[in-house]
Amino acid sequence: MDRFGGWCWYFSDKAKRLKKHKCGKWMYFFSNQEFAMHMCEKAITENVCYECKCTDMEATGEKMGVTCFYLNFDDIDNHRRVIQFMIDNNLIRKTKTGKLYNISFKFDDETRAQKYGADFEGTIKLAQFVDLTTGKWID
C-alpha cells in the first residue's frame, strides 16, 4: 500500500494492463477506514482487480470516503470478478425492499471531466450484469 494524494493505493503486478482511456472503476462509499483498507488489500490479494484505492481519511480529514476498484471497461471477466467481490462483501447498498442499487461504472475520463453527482450518468450499470432483485448473473 502506498499513501499519496489523499489516497491509500494498492497495486497488483498487472496494474500496467490498465489503459488510460479504457479505464474506470466500480465504487464503494464508506465511513470505516480500516474496513475499506482491508477490502482493498483483499481485492488485490484475491486478484479481483489490477489496482484499487480508498480515501485516506487521516490525510483528508473527511468523514466519508470512496473505494475504487479499477479495470478496463471492455474486460467483461474483470467486471464479473469485481461485481462478485462487491456482492460477496456487501459493498453494494440495498434499497428498503432489498434490491441492489443500480450503481454505475465510472470511466476515469468522466472523473477527469469532473462529472459528479447530477452531472454524472453512467453508461455501464450493475443491472447489465446482475438481476438487482436476486443478485443472480444475467447470461
C-alpha positions as CSV (number, residue, x, y, z in Angstrom):
1,M,0.0,0.0,0.0
2,D,1.2,3.5,-0.9
3,R,-0.2,6.7,0.6
4,F,-0.2,9.8,-1.6
5,G,-2.5,12.4,-2.9
6,G,-5.1,11.8,-0.1
7,W,-5.5,8.2,-1.1
8,C,-4.3,4.7,0.0
9,W,-3.3,3.0,-3.2
10,Y,-3.0,-0.8,-3.8
11,F,-1.3,-2.2,-6.9
12,S,-1.0,-5.7,-8.3
13,D,1.8,-6.7,-10.7
14,K,-0.8,-6.4,-13.5
15,A,-1.6,-2.7,-12.9
16,K,0.1,-1.8,-16.2
17,R,-2.7,-3.5,-18.1
18,L,-5.0,-0.6,-17.3
19,K,-5.3,1.7,-20.3
20,K,-5.9,5.4,-19.7
21,H,-8.9,5.9,-22.0
22,K,-10.5,2.5,-21.3
23,C,-10.0,2.5,-17.5
24,G,-12.7,3.1,-15.0
25,K,-13.9,1.9,-11.6
26,W,-16.7,0.4,-9.6
27,M,-17.0,2.4,-6.3
28,Y,-18.0,1.7,-2.7
29,F,-18.6,4.6,-0.3
30,F,-17.6,4.1,3.3
31,S,-17.2,5.6,6.7
32,N,-14.9,2.9,8.2
33,Q,-11.3,3.5,7.0
34,E,-10.0,0.2,8.4
35,F,-12.7,-1.8,6.6
36,A,-12.1,0.0,3.3
37,M,-8.3,-0.6,3.5
38,H,-9.0,-4.3,4.3
39,M,-11.3,-4.6,1.2
40,C,-8.6,-3.0,-1.0
41,E,-5.9,-5.4,0.3
42,K,-8.3,-8.4,-0.2
43,A,-9.2,-7.3,-3.7
44,I,-5.5,-7.2,-4.7
45,T,-4.6,-10.4,-2.9
46,E,-7.5,-12.3,-4.5
47,N,-6.7,-10.9,-8.0
48,V,-10.1,-9.2,-8.2
49,C,-8.7,-6.1,-9.8
50,Y,-5.4,-4.7,-11.0
51,E,-5.4,-1.6,-8.9
52,C,-7.6,0.0,-6.3
53,K,-7.6,2.9,-3.8
54,C,-9.5,4.3,-1.0
55,T,-9.7,7.7,0.5
56,D,-7.1,8.3,3.2
57,M,-9.4,9.8,5.8
58,E,-6.5,10.6,8.1
59,A,-4.9,12.8,5.5
60,T,-8.0,14.4,4.2
61,G,-10.0,14.8,7.4
62,E,-13.1,13.5,5.6
63,K,-15.8,11.6,7.4
64,M,-16.8,9.6,4.3
65,G,-14.6,8.1,1.7
66,V,-14.7,6.1,-1.5
67,T,-13.1,2.9,-2.6
68,C,-12.4,2.5,-6.3
69,F,-11.8,-0.9,-8.0
70,Y,-10.1,-0.3,-11.3
71,L,-10.5,-2.2,-14.6
72,N,-10.7,-1.6,-18.3
73,F,-14.3,-1.1,-19.4
74,D,-14.1,-3.9,-22.1
75,D,-12.8,-6.6,-19.7
76,I,-16.0,-8.4,-19.0
77,D,-14.4,-11.1,-17.0
78,N,-12.9,-8.5,-14.7
79,H,-16.3,-6.7,-14.4
80,R,-17.7,-10.1,-13.2
81,R,-14.8,-10.6,-10.7
82,V,-15.2,-7.1,-9.2
83,I,-19.0,-7.2,-9.1
84,Q,-19.0,-10.6,-7.5
85,F,-16.4,-9.4,-4.9
86,M,-18.6,-6.4,-4.1
87,I,-21.7,-8.6,-3.7
88,D,-19.9,-11.2,-1.6
89,N,-18.5,-8.5,0.7
90,N,-21.8,-6.4,0.9
91,L,-20.2,-3.4,-0.8
92,I,-23.3,-2.6,-2.8
93,R,-26.1,-0.9,-0.9
94,K,-29.6,-2.2,-1.0
95,T,-32.9,-0.4,-1.2
96,K,-35.6,-0.7,1.5
97,T,-37.1,-3.6,-0.5
98,G,-33.8,-5.5,-0.5
99,K,-32.9,-4.8,-4.2
100,L,-29.3,-3.9,-5.1
101,Y,-28.9,-0.3,-6.1
102,N,-28.2,0.0,-9.8
103,I,-24.7,1.5,-9.3
104,S,-22.7,2.8,-12.2
105,F,-19.2,2.0,-13.5
106,K,-17.4,5.3,-13.9
107,F,-14.8,6.0,-16.5
108,D,-11.7,7.8,-15.4
109,D,-12.3,10.2,-18.4
110,E,-15.6,11.2,-16.7
111,T,-13.7,11.9,-13.5
112,R,-11.1,13.9,-15.3
113,A,-14.0,15.9,-16.9
114,Q,-15.3,16.5,-13.3
115,K,-18.6,14.7,-13.8
116,Y,-20.0,14.2,-10.4
117,G,-23.5,14.0,-8.8
118,A,-26.2,15.2,-11.1
119,D,-23.6,15.8,-13.9
120,F,-22.8,12.1,-13.9
121,E,-25.0,9.4,-15.6
122,G,-23.2,6.1,-16.0
123,T,-23.4,4.2,-19.3
124,I,-22.4,0.9,-17.7
125,K,-24.7,-0.1,-14.8
126,L,-25.0,-3.0,-12.5
127,A,-28.3,-4.1,-14.0
128,Q,-26.5,-5.0,-17.2
129,F,-24.7,-7.8,-15.3
130,V,-27.0,-9.0,-12.4
131,D,-30.7,-9.1,-11.6
132,L,-31.0,-6.3,-9.0
133,T,-33.7,-8.3,-7.1
134,T,-32.0,-11.7,-6.9
135,G,-28.3,-10.7,-7.3
136,K,-28.0,-13.6,-9.9
137,W,-26.0,-13.1,-13.0
138,I,-27.7,-12.3,-16.3
139,D,-26.4,-14.6,-19.1
